[in-house]
Amino acid sequence: MIENDVPATAITDPALFADDTKLHGMLARLRRSDPFPYVKAEGHSPFWLATRHATITAIELDPKRFISAPRQALFSLAHIEKSRALAGDKPPAERMRNVTGMDGEDHRVYRAIAQSHFMSKALNAIRDDIDAIACEFVGRMVAKGDTCDFAGDIALGYPLRVIMSILGVAPEDEALMLRFTQQLLTSQDPEFNDAEANPLKAMSEMFLYFQPIIADRRAKPRDDIASVIANAKVDGAYLADRDVFGYFLIIATAGHDTTSYSLTGGLLALLENPEQLGKLRADPALLPTAIDEFIRWTSPVKHFTRTCTEDCIIDGKQIRKDDIVVLSYPSANRDEAIFDDPFVFRVDRKPNRHLAFGTGPHLCLGQHLAKMELSAFLREFLTRIDHLELAGEPRRVQSTFVGGVKRLPIRYRFR
């Protein structure tokens, strides 16, 4: 990877993330020359930028000194001010919570509500459903003829349909749920940034949508994750509806775009490395390692933030109480100290100690579901595909938080 002179402050610029060469060139230079810089970017609170795999791992494994509250992502001061204005000064008791923003005992208790249901063994109960959805979406490609925008036409809707089925959302509401999730994640990309869009309004509409589903699962529990969350109790009492919704919300958003970007970016990597596509088609047993390489290579979640609770030394730098630390997952996943040939895409990469799902107590709850979805789709796709090539220029989304390939025109032929 050729390094470049892009400054560390560019990590706050959404446009940087639409250019993989510039992004990874900058991060490679930082890992080599200043792996834990203090960044003062215009329009943002100052923060420390962790670029090395070992540093990020150490911080995530130290949840008492580095907490998720009060922020999980690096937002501009203008964005924070706008959000406060839209939300008003609601007291803590009236605010929705979700598990990613919790720490300590609260996080442990809330995470435990659904954790066992997202483990591999429990997910086997919905494997056939996921396989059927994968088959349906490969069928959509067939119906489109010999070309499509794989990102928008297929990869965006496939994981959303899986999440919808888990949360009890009817298939006919797919377009509505897509609008909710896209507005809530509020891409910084000008192509998708609707000046009229109001994330908090979308959240309110989504809350109203899920209320009857929550009530239904409490009245008539089923053997599904939606019922588990709706009927969860803490200290003998049901969770407040807003907290049940917070759980539904994080599953819907965290499990949608991330898996979509992994699938689209992974397919692009196969197209750019045809020998790896050939290797995977010749040996389907490589599918598990290929999926991990998809996830490492794309790193859909670009960062999370932590707030320091006490003065400490990290990588020889003095960190003060209340300092913000940004954890760069794309950087960790190309760290030369951890990965052999980190800028080479290999479907048989093993070991693959990527941090795309994080680590420690906040290790991604949906990692096994994401891998199951990717496996189901790729198995069906690779079995049926006969020819595959690019049909135009791929384009990446401009986003500092969650992002990947937003346009992937392809030409194909099925058997």
Long-range contacts (C-beta under 8 A, 24 or more apart in sequence): 1-25, 1-28, 1-334, 1-342, 1-343, 3-28, 3-29, 3-32, 4-29, 5-29, 8-34, 8-37, 8-39, 8-49, 9-39, 9-40, 9-41, 9-42, 11-39, 11-41, 11-49, 11-326, 11-328, 11-400, 12-39, 12-41, 12-43, 12-44, 12-74, 12-76, 12-400, 13-400, 14-188, 14-189, 14-398, 14-399, 14-400, 15-398, 16-400, 17-302, 17-396, 17-397, 17-398, 17-399, 17-400, 17-403, 18-189, 18-395, 18-396, 18-397, 18-398, 18-403, 19-396, 20-396, 23-330, 24-330, 24-334, 24-343, 27-51, 27-328, 27-330, 27-331, 27-334, 28-334, 28-336, 30-331, 31-331, 31-335, 31-336, 35-315, 36-314, 36-315, 36-316, 36-317, 38-317, 39-326, 43-76, 43-77, 43-78, 44-74, 44-76, 44-77, 45-77, 45-324, 46-324, 47-74, 47-305, 47-323, 47-324, 47-325, 47-326, 48-314, 48-317, 48-319, 48-323, 48-324, 48-325, 48-326, 49-325, 49-326, 49-328, 50-314, 50-325, 50-326, 50-327, 50-328, 51-328, 51-331, 51-332, 51-335, 52-315, 52-331, 52-332, 52-335, 52-337, 53-332, 53-333, 53-335, 53-337, 53-338, 53-353, 53-355, 54-335, 54-337, 54-338, 55-314, 55-315, 56-327, 56-328, 56-329, 56-332, 56-355, 57-332, 57-355, 57-359, 57-360, 58-314, 59-306, 59-314, 59-325, 59-327, 60-306, 60-327, 60-355, 60-358, 60-359, 60-360, 60-362, 61-359, 61-360, 62-360, 63-103, 63-104, 63-360, 63-361, 63-362, 64-104, 64-309, 65-308, 65-309, 65-310, 65-312, 66-306, 66-307, 66-308, 66-309, 66-325, 67-103, 67-306, 67-307, 67-309, 68-100, 68-101, 68-102, 68-103, 68-107, 68-304, 68-306, 68-307, 68-362, 69-101, 69-102, 69-103, 69-307, 70-101, 70-307, 71-305, 71-307, 71-324, 72-100, 72-101, 72-304, 72-305, 73-303, 73-304, 73-305, 73-401, 74-303, 74-305, 74-324, 74-326, 74-400, 74-401, 83-199, 83-200, 86-198, 86-199, 86-200, 87-200, 94-242, 95-242, 96-203, 96-207, 96-242, 96-243, 96-245, 96-246, 96-249, 97-242, 97-243, 97-246, 98-246, 98-247, 98-249, 98-250, 99-246, 99-247, 99-250, 99-365, 100-250, 100-254, 100-362, 107-361, 107-362, 108-361, 109-234, 110-234, 110-243, 110-247, 111-361, 111-365, 113-228, 113-229, 113-232, 113-239, 113-247, 114-225, 114-228, 114-229, 114-232, 114-247, 114-365, 115-365, 117-225, 117-228, 118-225, 118-365, 118-366, 118-368, 118-369, 119-368, 120-368, 120-372, 123-368, 123-369, 123-372, 125-223, 126-165, 126-166, 127-372, 127-376, 129-162, 129-165, 130-162, 130-372, 130-373, 130-376, 131-376, 131-380, 133-158, 133-161, 133-162, 133-165, 133-376, 134-158, 134-373, 134-376, 134-377, 134-379, 134-380, 134-381, 135-380, 136-161, 137-161, 137-377, 138-377, 138-380, 138-381, 138-384, 141-412, 141-414, 142-414, 146-411, 146-412, 146-413, 147-391, 147-409, 147-410, 147-411, 147-412, 148-409, 148-410, 148-412, 149-407, 149-408, 149-409, 149-410, 150-264, 150-267, 150-408, 150-409, 150-410, 151-260, 151-264, 151-405, 151-406, 151-407, 151-408, 152-406, 152-407, 155-260, 155-261, 155-263, 155-264, 155-267, 155-408, 156-260, 158-259, 158-260, 158-263, 158-373, 158-377, 159-255, 159-256, 159-259, 159-260, 159-263, 159-370, 159-373, 160-256, 160-260, 162-255, 162-369, 162-373, 163-251, 163-252, 163-255, 163-256, 166-224, 166-225, 166-226, 166-251, 167-210, 167-213, 167-225, 167-226, 167-248, 167-251, 167-252, 168-213, 168-216, 168-217, 168-224, 168-226, 169-213, 173-209, 176-209, 177-252, 180-205, 180-206, 180-209, 180-252, 181-252, 181-253, 181-256, 181-257, 184-249, 184-253, 185-253, 185-257, 185-401, 185-402, 187-397, 187-398, 187-399, 187-403, 188-398, 188-399, 188-400, 188-401, 189-397, 189-398, 189-399, 189-406, 190-398, 191-406, 192-397, 192-406, 203-249, 206-245, 206-249, 206-252, 207-241, 207-242, 207-245, 210-244, 210-245, 210-248, 211-241, 211-245, 214-241, 214-244, 214-245, 214-248, 225-251, 251-366, 254-364, 254-366, 255-366, 255-369, 255-370, 257-300, 257-402, 257-404, 258-300, 258-301, 258-370, 258-402, 259-300, 259-370, 259-373, 259-374, 260-404, 261-298, 261-300, 261-402, 261-403, 261-404, 261-405, 262-294, 262-295, 262-298, 262-300, 262-370, 262-374, 262-404, 263-294, 263-374, 263-377, 264-298, 264-404, 264-405, 264-408, 265-294, 265-297, 265-298, 265-300, 265-404, 265-405, 266-290, 266-291, 266-293, 266-294, 266-295, 266-297, 266-298, 266-374, 267-408, 267-410, 268-394, 268-405, 268-408, 269-293, 269-294, 269-297, 269-298, 269-345, 270-347, 270-388, 271-388, 271-389, 271-390, 271-410, 272-345, 273-345, 276-345, 276-346, 276-347, 277-388, 279-347, 279-348, 280-347, 280-382, 281-382, 284-379, 284-382, 286-347, 286-348, 287-375, 287-378, 287-379, 288-371, 288-375, 289-347, 289-348, 289-349, 289-350, 289-352, 290-347, 290-348, 290-378, 291-371, 291-374, 291-375, 291-378, 292-349, 292-352, 292-354, 292-371, 293-345, 293-346, 293-347, 293-349, 293-352, 294-374, 295-354, 295-356, 295-357, 295-370, 295-371, 295-374, 296-333, 296-339, 296-349, 296-352, 296-354, 296-356, 297-333, 297-345, 298-356, 298-404, 298-405, 299-329, 299-330, 299-333, 299-354, 299-356, 300-356, 300-402, 300-403, 300-404, 301-329, 301-356, 301-358, 301-401, 301-402, 302-328, 302-329, 302-330, 302-399, 302-400, 302-401, 302-402, 302-403, 303-327, 303-328, 303-329, 303-400, 303-401, 304-329, 304-358, 304-362, 329-355, 329-356, 329-358, 384-414, 384-415, 385-412, 385-413, 385-414, 385-415, 386-412, 386-413, 386-414, 386-415, 387-411, 387-412, 387-413, 388-412
